[in-house]
Amino acid sequence: MAGSKPPLPKTSSLQTSIDRRRISHLPSSILRRSDETRIRDVWSHNLLLEFRKIMRLLPDYPVVAMDTEFPGVVARPYGEFRSSVDYQYQLMRANVDLLKIIQIGLSFFNHQGETPSECSTWQEDMYAQDSIALLQKSGIDFKRLETDGINPIDFAELMYGSGLLLLDNVQWISFHSGYDFGYLVKMLTNRNLPNNETDFFIILRRFFPNIFDLKYLMKSTRHLKGGLQEIADQMKVLNERSFTFVERTLFYKVRRVGPQHQAGSDSLLTGKVYFKMKQTLFEGNINEQTFSGYLFGLSVPGANLVDAVSTDAESLTEGSKEAAEKLVLTITSKSECVVTVSEDTRKHSQEHS
């Protein structure tokens, strides 16, 4: 029939066996069906229990993909700015200081891209009463956030003792994550963000010495563009150009688990896309010196962040010194912030432009 698709090629059992051997080196998490990977919701009542599980698996799965959900971009700074990077930082700072985080998603991988068999992703649901009306259509259980949401102070305290912070061997993976790390730094220090991006990066690199931002990695390749879901879809096209029929069937598009725009699902997809990019576009090796520590939109290529972070403590501002050098955080009170924002705000609006 005219216009009908040609039948799929038949593959013998011998050819299938050969093709399976050809992809035997691929991580099992890539070959595993997507519905076999579980996303676990974390609330105030099971926060401690789930952090204990994370601490047990972290030595074997030290690659942490992270995403957050937050109300959106509702404020813009006015005045004169030193550069576009300065403006982007002040924009992020204004909104992070004003608003509160809603969800944090953490997904764990080993260095081969494999995930833990029982559960790979934890989705922490934070208590943020003033932000509940902003994302009613996202599928997040806002009613439960009011009654069982995690106190950010409790989350920050457990982060300090978890082994997730301050260590070079824990690798953090993110996508266009200035706001994501901005909210984490705000929680971990229990204060507003520093006045400038230099002090912010000093604190950031103390807490998270090893960060890869996928959006920043994309700048080095002409193959990919767009947001996180678009990148995952484009990886399918790259695969189809380079693999056999059986390989395309097994080593398929990076699949999403769970609903889009929830932190657990987005963090898991971020980790999967990272390992697919690493294997397909970087030949299995991403240069840490070239790409580690940069956040898309906030980092200037060529800026010596490592030297800035290792500067003698006496040369730092008082606020940065106090936050960056303190390894044990004593939090005295939960900060409150009440804002009125428009209903059309959404998460990371600038990321998908």
VOPAGU-2260 file (C-alpha; in pm, 1 decimal, decimal comma):
REM VOPAGU-2260
SITE   aa  ch    i         X         Y         Z
SITE  MET   A    0       0,0       0,0       0,0
SITE  ALA   A    1     133,8     340,8     -95,1
SITE  GLY   A    2     269,4     536,6     198,0
SITE  SER   A    3     276,6     237,6     432,3
SITE  LYS   A    4     587,0     170,4     638,3
SITE  PRO   A    5     815,4    -115,7     529,4
SITE  PRO   A    6     808,6    -422,4     755,3
SITE  LEU   A    7    1073,3    -446,4    1024,6
SITE  PRO   A    8    1370,1    -662,8     923,2
SITE  LYS   A    9    1367,4   -1017,8    1053,0
SITE  THR   A   10    1651,7   -1108,3    1283,2
SITE  SER   A   11    1770,6   -1464,0    1336,9
SITE  SER   A   12    1832,5   -1599,5    1685,1
SITE  LEU   A   13    2203,1   -1625,3    1595,0
SITE  GLN   A   14    2214,8   -1260,2    1488,2
SITE  THR   A   15    2027,4   -1159,9    1803,1
SITE  SER   A   16    2283,7   -1347,0    2015,1
SITE  ILE   A   17    2569,3   -1176,7    1831,7
SITE  ASP   A   18    2409,6    -831,8    1867,9
SITE  ARG   A   19    2342,3    -888,2    2237,1
SITE  ARG   A   20    2709,5    -973,8    2288,4
SITE  ARG   A   21    2802,4    -651,7    2109,4
SITE  ILE   A   22    2610,6    -446,8    2367,9
SITE  SER   A   23    2704,3    -654,9    2671,3
SITE  HIS   A   24    2934,8    -375,2    2786,0
SITE  LEU   A   25    2646,3    -128,7    2822,4
SITE  PRO   A   26    2526,7     -42,8    3175,5
SITE  SER   A   27    2242,2    -260,2    3297,9
SITE  SER   A   28    2046,0      50,7    3396,2
SITE  ILE   A   29    2030,3     146,9    3029,3
SITE  LEU   A   30    1910,2    -197,8    2921,7
SITE  ARG   A   31    1665,1    -236,5    3212,2
SITE  ARG   A   32    1299,8    -158,3    3151,6
SITE  SER   A   33    1213,7     187,8    3280,1
SITE  ASP   A   34     931,4      68,0    3505,5
SITE  GLU   A   35    1176,3    -142,5    3705,3
SITE  THR   A   36    1334,5     168,9    3855,4
SITE  ARG   A   37    1147,0     305,2    4156,3
SITE  ILE   A   38    1112,8     664,0    4272,4
SITE  ARG   A   39    1056,4     690,5    4646,9
SITE  ASP   A   40     870,1     982,6    4800,4
SITE  VAL   A   41    1025,1    1115,1    5118,9
SITE  TRP   A   42     818,5    1302,8    5376,0
SITE  SER   A   43     886,3    1424,9    5727,5
SITE  HIS   A   44     789,6    1091,3    5885,6
SITE  ASN   A   45    1036,6     878,9    5681,5
SITE  LEU   A   46    1312,0    1136,3    5620,8
SITE  LEU   A   47    1560,7     986,8    5868,2
SITE  LEU   A   48    1495,5     628,8    5752,8
SITE  GLU   A   49    1549,9     714,4    5386,6
SITE  PHE   A   50    1866,8     913,4    5457,6
SITE  ARG   A   51    2007,8     607,0    5633,5
SITE  LYS   A   52    1942,4     406,5    5315,7
SITE  ILE   A   53    2114,0     673,6    5106,3
SITE  MET   A   54    2417,1     667,7    5336,1
SITE  ARG   A   55    2447,5     288,9    5299,4
SITE  LEU   A   56    2444,6     292,2    4919,5
SITE  LEU   A   57    2651,7     609,3    4866,5
SITE  PRO   A   58    2996,5     439,4    4876,0
SITE  ASP   A   59    2894,3     216,6    4583,0
SITE  TYR   A   60    2681,5     477,4    4401,9
SITE  PRO   A   61    2866,6     809,3    4441,9
SITE  VAL   A   62    2727,5     981,0    4129,7
SITE  VAL   A   63    2429,6    1193,1    4236,7
SITE  ALA   A   64    2194,4    1343,8    3978,9
SITE  MET   A   65    1994,8    1628,6    4128,9
SITE  ASP   A   66    1693,9    1839,9    4036,0
SITE  THR   A   67    1462,8    2069,6    4228,3
SITE  GLU   A   68    1114,5    2210,4    4184,8
SITE  PHE   A   69    1045,5    2565,7    4294,6
SITE  PRO   A   70     776,3    2828,7    4229,8
SITE  GLY   A   71     946,2    3003,2    3937,6
SITE  VAL   A   72    1100,3    3338,1    3848,5
SITE  VAL   A   73     884,4    3612,0    3998,2
SITE  ALA   A   74    1126,2    3900,2    4062,8
SITE  ARG   A   75    1381,3    4080,8    3847,6
SITE  PRO   A   76    1666,5    4302,2    3969,8
SITE  TYR   A   77    1704,9    4663,3    3859,0
SITE  GLY   A   78    2021,1    4872,9    3837,3
SITE  GLU   A   79    2362,1    4856,6    3676,0
SITE  PHE   A   80    2538,8    4522,1    3641,9
SITE  ARG   A   81    2903,0    4442,7    3578,1
SITE  SER   A   82    2824,7    4177,0    3317,9
SITE  SER   A   83    2553,8    3942,4    3191,6
SITE  VAL   A   84    2679,2    3684,1    3441,6
SITE  ASP   A   85    2634,4    3938,4    3721,7
SITE  TYR   A   86    2277,4    4005,8    3606,6
SITE  GLN   A   87    2193,7    3634,0    3587,4
SITE  TYR   A   88    2333,0    3579,7    3936,4
SITE  GLN   A   89    2139,6    3874,5    4081,9
SITE  LEU   A   90    1824,2    3742,9    3911,6
SITE  MET   A   91    1876,5    3400,7    4065,3
SITE  ARG   A   92    1966,9    3546,7    4403,1
SITE  ALA   A   93    1656,0    3768,1    4416,3
SITE  ASN   A   94    1422,2    3477,2    4349,4
SITE  VAL   A   95    1597,6    3220,5    4569,8
SITE  ASP   A   96    1602,5    3465,8    4861,2
SITE  LEU   A   97    1233,7    3546,0    4808,8
SITE  LEU   A   98    1087,1    3198,0    4753,6
SITE  LYS   A   99    1112,6    2846,2    4893,9
SITE  ILE   A  100    1193,4    2511,2    4741,7
SITE  ILE   A  101     911,6    2258,4    4686,2
SITE  GLN   A  102    1085,3    1931,2    4591,4
SITE  ILE   A  103    1438,4    1793,3    4573,6
SITE  GLY   A  104    1512,9    1487,3    4361,9
SITE  LEU   A  105    1828,6    1281,1    4416,1
SITE  SER   A  106    1913,3     984,0    4190,1
SITE  PHE   A  107    2214,7     760,7    4251,7
SITE  PHE   A  108    2443,3     588,0    4000,5
SITE  ASN   A  109    2778,1     412,4    4005,3
SITE  HIS   A  110    3053,3     521,7    3765,5
SITE  GLN   A  111    2925,5     278,5    3500,8
SITE  GLY   A  112    2582,3     442,2    3499,1
SITE  GLU   A  113    2412,1     160,3    3689,9
SITE  THR   A  114    2148,0     231,1    3953,6
SITE  PRO   A  115    2073,6      44,9    4279,4
SITE  SER   A  116    1838,8    -246,0    4216,4
SITE  GLU   A  117    1579,3    -168,4    4484,1
SITE  CYS   A  118    1550,1     209,4    4457,3
SITE  SER   A  119    1757,7     467,0    4271,0
SITE  THR   A  120    1572,7     792,3    4331,9
SITE  TRP   A  121    1453,1     979,8    4638,9
SITE  GLN   A  122    1209,5    1269,2    4601,5
SITE  GLU   A  123    1205,7    1493,6    4908,0
SITE  ASP   A  124     881,4    1688,5    4948,0
SITE  MET   A  125     947,1    2010,8    5134,1
SITE  TYR   A  126     715,0    2216,3    5354,0
SITE  ALA   A  127     659,0    2553,5    5182,1
SITE  GLN   A  128     314,9    2684,3    5275,9
SITE  ASP   A  129     347,6    3010,6    5085,9
SITE  SER   A  130     434,5    2830,8    4760,7
SITE  ILE   A  131     161,4    2566,5    4757,3
SITE  ALA   A  132     -79,8    2759,4    4531,2
SITE  LEU   A  133     176,8    2800,4    4253,3
SITE  LEU   A  134     202,3    2452,4    4103,8
SITE  GLN   A  135    -145,3    2305,8    4139,9
SITE  LYS   A  136    -136,9    2133,9    3800,4
SITE  SER   A  137     204,3    1967,0    3832,2
SITE  GLY   A  138      79,8    1649,0    4001,8
SITE  ILE   A  139     255,5    1730,2    4330,0
SITE  ASP   A  140      51,0    1643,0    4639,4
SITE  PHE   A  141      20,2    1992,3    4784,2
SITE  LYS   A  142    -238,3    1891,8    5043,5
SITE  ARG   A  143      10,1    1646,9    5188,7
SITE  LEU   A  144     290,1    1905,3    5172,9
SITE  GLU   A  145      94,9    2108,7    5427,3
SITE  THR   A  146      71,5    1823,7    5677,2
SITE  ASP   A  147     374,7    1603,0    5607,6
SITE  GLY   A  148     624,5    1821,6    5421,1
SITE  ILE   A  149     990,5    1812,9    5527,0
SITE  ASN   A  150    1124,6    2101,2    5731,3
SITE  PRO   A  151    1420,1    2238,5    5527,7
SITE  ILE   A  152    1621,9    2269,4    5847,2
SITE  ASP   A  153    1584,7    1896,7    5917,0
SITE  PHE   A  154    1688,5    1818,5    5560,0
SITE  ALA   A  155    1995,9    2042,1    5585,6
SITE  GLU   A  156    2108,3    1881,6    5911,5
SITE  LEU   A  157    2085,8    1532,4    5761,4
SITE  MET   A  158    2273,1    1643,7    5450,3
SITE  TYR   A  159    2569,5    1741,9    5667,6
SITE  GLY   A  160    2600,2    1396,4    5818,3
SITE  SER   A  161    2515,4    1197,0    5506,8
SITE  GLY   A  162    2849,4    1200,4    5325,0
SITE  LEU   A  163    2694,5    1386,4    5030,3
SITE  LEU   A  164    2874,4    1714,1    5103,5
SITE  LEU   A  165    3234,1    1838,0    5111,0
SITE  LEU   A  166    3384,0    1528,7    4942,1
SITE  ASP   A  167    3562,6    1520,8    4605,4
SITE  ASN   A  168    3462,8    1161,3    4534,5
SITE  VAL   A  169    3088,7    1243,0    4528,4
SITE  GLN   A  170    3001,9    1360,1    4178,3
SITE  TRP   A  171    2696,0    1582,4    4131,5
SITE  ILE   A  172    2510,0    1586,9    3798,0
SITE  SER   A  173    2257,6    1858,4    3713,4
SITE  PHE   A  174    2094,5    2042,9    3424,9
SITE  HIS   A  175    2101,2    2424,6    3402,3
SITE  SER   A  176    2123,3    2421,4    3777,3
SITE  GLY   A  177    2203,4    2768,5    3905,3
SITE  TYR   A  178    1867,4    2789,1    4080,7
SITE  ASP   A  179    1887,3    2427,9    4200,4
SITE  PHE   A  180    2220,4    2481,3    4374,6
SITE  GLY   A  181    2113,1    2828,2    4484,4
SITE  TYR   A  182    1827,3    2678,3    4684,9
SITE  LEU   A  183    2053,5    2406,9    4827,4
SITE  VAL   A  184    2315,7    2661,1    4937,9
SITE  LYS   A  185    2042,4    2872,8    5096,1
SITE  MET   A  186    1915,6    2570,3    5292,5
SITE  LEU   A  187    2260,6    2452,8    5396,5
SITE  THR   A  188    2366,4    2795,1    5526,0
SITE  ASN   A  189    2020,7    2896,2    5656,2
SITE  ARG   A  190    2070,0    3244,3    5517,2
SITE  ASN   A  191    2024,3    3445,9    5201,8
SITE  LEU   A  192    2271,9    3402,9    4917,0
SITE  PRO   A  193    2594,5    3607,9    4900,5
SITE  ASN   A  194    2588,0    3947,2    4729,8
SITE  ASN   A  195    2802,8    3838,7    4434,9
SITE  GLU   A  196    2867,6    3528,2    4227,7
SITE  THR   A  197    3233,2    3498,8    4334,5
SITE  ASP   A  198    3140,2    3447,1    4699,2
SITE  PHE   A  199    2857,3    3215,8    4592,7
SITE  PHE   A  200    3094,7    2989,6    4399,4
SITE  ILE   A  201    3335,5    2978,8    4692,9
SITE  ILE   A  202    3058,8    2842,4    4914,3
SITE  LEU   A  203    2924,8    2617,0    4639,1
SITE  ARG   A  204    3260,4    2450,8    4578,6
SITE  ARG   A  205    3306,1    2389,7    4951,7
SITE  PHE   A  206    2979,9    2200,6    4970,8
SITE  PHE   A  207    2989,8    2044,5    4621,3
SITE  PRO   A  208    3351,1    2010,4    4497,9
SITE  ASN   A  209    3259,4    1799,5    4192,4
SITE  ILE   A  210    2969,3    1929,8    3978,0
SITE  PHE   A  211    2882,5    1867,4    3613,5
SITE  ASP   A  212    2605,4    2076,2    3456,8
SITE  LEU   A  213    2470,3    1905,4    3142,5
SITE  LYS   A  214    2368,9    2238,1    2989,6
SITE  TYR   A  215    2728,7    2354,5    3024,4
SITE  LEU   A  216    2855,4    2027,3    2874,0
SITE  MET   A  217    2627,6    2083,6    2574,6
SITE  LYS   A  218    2823,1    2395,6    2481,1
SITE  SER   A  219    3111,5    2175,1    2369,3
SITE  THR   A  220    2901,1    1975,3    2121,9
SITE  ARG   A  221    2697,0    2082,3    1822,2
SITE  HIS   A  222    2464,0    1781,7    1846,1
SITE  LEU   A  223    2230,7    1884,4    2128,1
SITE  LYS   A  224    2011,6    2179,8    2216,5
SITE  GLY   A  225    1703,7    2262,1    2422,0
SITE  GLY   A  226    1574,3    2153,7    2760,5
SITE  LEU   A  227    1621,6    1828,5    2947,5
SITE  GLN   A  228    1338,2    1635,2    2780,1
SITE  GLU   A  229    1446,4    1761,8    2437,5
SITE  ILE   A  230    1800,5    1639,6    2504,5
SITE  ALA   A  231    1669,1    1295,4    2599,4
SITE  ASP   A  232    1467,7    1282,4    2276,1
SITE  GLN   A  233    1766,9    1390,7    2067,3
SITE  MET   A  234    1981,1    1113,5    2214,4
SITE  LYS   A  235    1743,8     869,9    2042,6
SITE  VAL   A  236    1830,8    1024,3    1703,8
SITE  LEU   A  237    2203,6     990,4    1771,4
SITE  ASN   A  238    2155,5     624,6    1864,3
SITE  GLU   A  239    1960,4     545,3    1549,2
SITE  ARG   A  240    2245,1     672,8    1335,1
SITE  SER   A  241    2508,6     449,3    1486,5
SITE  PHE   A  242    2359,0     115,7    1602,4
SITE  THR   A  243    2213,1    -197,7    1444,6
SITE  PHE   A  244    1842,3    -279,0    1460,4
SITE  VAL   A  245    1872,4    -496,3    1771,2
SITE  GLU   A  246    2101,9    -244,0    1937,5
SITE  ARG   A  247    1850,2      31,2    1867,3
SITE  THR   A  248    1579,0    -185,5    2021,4
SITE  LEU   A  249    1774,9    -243,0    2343,9
SITE  PHE   A  250    1985,1      72,4    2365,6
SITE  TYR   A  251    1688,3     296,9    2301,1
SITE  LYS   A  252    1591,9     653,5    2377,7
SITE  VAL   A  253    1664,4     776,3    2728,5
SITE  ARG   A  254    1327,2     709,6    2888,2
SITE  ARG   A  255    1159,1     909,9    3156,7
SITE  VAL   A  256    1027,5     742,6    3472,2
SITE  GLY   A  257     747,8     932,4    3643,4
SITE  PRO   A  258     584,4    1263,5    3549,7
SITE  GLN   A  259     777,1    1550,2    3394,5
SITE  HIS   A  260     841,8    1853,2    3618,4
SITE  GLN   A  261     863,3    1647,8    3934,0
SITE  ALA   A  262    1207,5    1649,9    4092,1
SITE  GLY   A  263    1249,3    1272,7    4125,0
SITE  SER   A  264    1167,7    1200,6    3761,4
SITE  ASP   A  265    1380,4    1490,6    3636,4
SITE  SER   A  266    1682,0    1391,0    3846,6
SITE  LEU   A  267    1666,8    1031,8    3721,1
SITE  LEU   A  268    1640,3    1150,3    3360,9
SITE  THR   A  269    1930,9    1390,9    3420,0
SITE  GLY   A  270    2154,8    1105,0    3534,1
SITE  LYS   A  271    2056,8     883,2    3241,8
SITE  VAL   A  272    2119,0    1160,8    2989,3
SITE  TYR   A  273    2458,6    1232,4    3147,1
SITE  PHE   A  274    2580,9     876,0    3103,4
SITE  LYS   A  275    2438,2     858,7    2751,2
SITE  MET   A  276    2616,9    1185,5    2661,2
SITE  LYS   A  277    2937,1    1063,9    2823,7
SITE  GLN   A  278    2935,0     741,6    2622,7
SITE  THR   A  279    2803,5     875,0    2291,6
SITE  LEU   A  280    2957,9    1222,4    2264,1
SITE  PHE   A  281    3261,2    1217,0    2495,5
SITE  GLU   A  282    3392,3     865,5    2423,9
SITE  GLY   A  283    3348,4     765,7    2787,8
SITE  ASN   A  284    3567,6    1038,8    2935,5
SITE  ILE   A  285    3460,2    1388,2    3044,7
SITE  ASN   A  286    3753,0    1609,8    3143,6
SITE  GLU   A  287    3698,9    1726,6    3501,3
SITE  GLN   A  288    3940,4    2018,3    3472,5
SITE  THR   A  289    3751,2    2152,0    3171,0
SITE  PHE   A  290    3391,8    2098,8    3284,1
SITE  SER   A  291    3371,0    2043,4    3661,3
SITE  GLY   A  292    3240,6    2325,3    3879,7
SITE  TYR   A  293    3068,8    2533,7    3612,5
SITE  LEU   A  294    2698,8    2621,5    3610,3
SITE  PHE   A  295    2540,6    2723,7    3282,1
SITE  GLY   A  296    2463,3    3096,2    3275,0
SITE  LEU   A  297    2655,9    3172,2    3594,8
SITE  SER   A  298    3008,2    3059,1    3504,9
SITE  VAL   A  299    3234,9    3246,6    3266,8
SITE  PRO   A  300    3446,3    3009,1    3050,0
SITE  GLY   A  301    3810,3    3055,1    3142,4
SITE  ALA   A  302    3736,3    3188,9    3489,6
SITE  ASN   A  303    3969,6    3018,3    3734,8
SITE  LEU   A  304    3715,9    2890,4    3984,4
SITE  VAL   A  305    3956,8    2643,2    4140,9
SITE  ASP   A  306    4198,9    2920,9    4232,5
SITE  ALA   A  307    3913,2    3129,8    4367,9
SITE  VAL   A  308    3795,8    2847,7    4591,0
SITE  SER   A  309    4141,5    2767,1    4723,0
SITE  THR   A  310    4216,6    3130,3    4811,4
SITE  ASP   A  311    4346,7    3180,8    5163,0
SITE  ALA   A  312    4057,5    3222,2    5405,0
SITE  GLU   A  313    4185,2    3560,2    5521,0
SITE  SER   A  314    4112,0    3709,1    5178,4
SITE  LEU   A  315    3746,4    3601,9    5174,9
SITE  THR   A  316    3457,0    3818,0    5280,6
SITE  GLU   A  317    3334,1    3753,5    5631,8
SITE  GLY   A  318    3005,6    3603,6    5511,7
SITE  SER   A  319    3177,0    3364,2    5271,0
SITE  LYS   A  320    3441,3    3261,3    5523,0
SITE  GLU   A  321    3182,9    3179,8    5788,0
SITE  ALA   A  322    2962,8    2976,5    5552,6
SITE  ALA   A  323    3234,8    2803,2    5352,9
SITE  GLU   A  324    3461,3    2693,6    5637,0
SITE  LYS   A  325    3198,8    2576,6    5885,1
SITE  LEU   A  326    3158,2    2199,8    5860,4
SITE  VAL   A  327    2889,5    2166,4    6126,4
SITE  LEU   A  328    2584,0    2387,3    6088,6
SITE  THR   A  329    2389,4    2497,6    6393,9
SITE  ILE   A  330    2045,9    2607,9    6283,8
SITE  THR   A  331    1847,6    2803,9    6538,3
SITE  SER   A  332    1518,7    2882,8    6371,2
SITE  LYS   A  333    1315,0    2816,4    6060,8
SITE  SER   A  334    1307,4    3122,5    5835,7
SITE  GLU   A  335     966,9    3244,2    5717,6
SITE  CYS   A  336     889,7    3416,1    5388,3
SITE  VAL   A  337     546,6    3517,6    5261,7
SITE  VAL   A  338     515,9    3643,3    4905,7
SITE  THR   A  339     241,5    3713,7    4656,6
SITE  VAL   A  340     316,8    3604,6    4302,3
SITE  SER   A  341     127,2    3565,7    3978,2
SITE  GLU   A  342     -29,4    3230,6    3889,7
SITE  ASP   A  343     152,9    3199,6    3555,9
SITE  THR   A  344     496,8    3157,0    3708,4
SITE  ARG   A  345     663,4    2825,1    3641,2
SITE  LYS   A  346     984,8    2640,3    3721,3
SITE  HIS   A  347    1294,0    2733,5    3522,0
SITE  SER   A  348    1107,5    2941,2    3266,1
SITE  GLN   A  349    1433,9    3068,8    3127,8
SITE  GLU   A  350    1570,7    2715,9    3078,0
SITE  HIS   A  351    1317,9    2620,5    2813,4
SITE  SER   A  352    1330,8    2938,5    2607,9
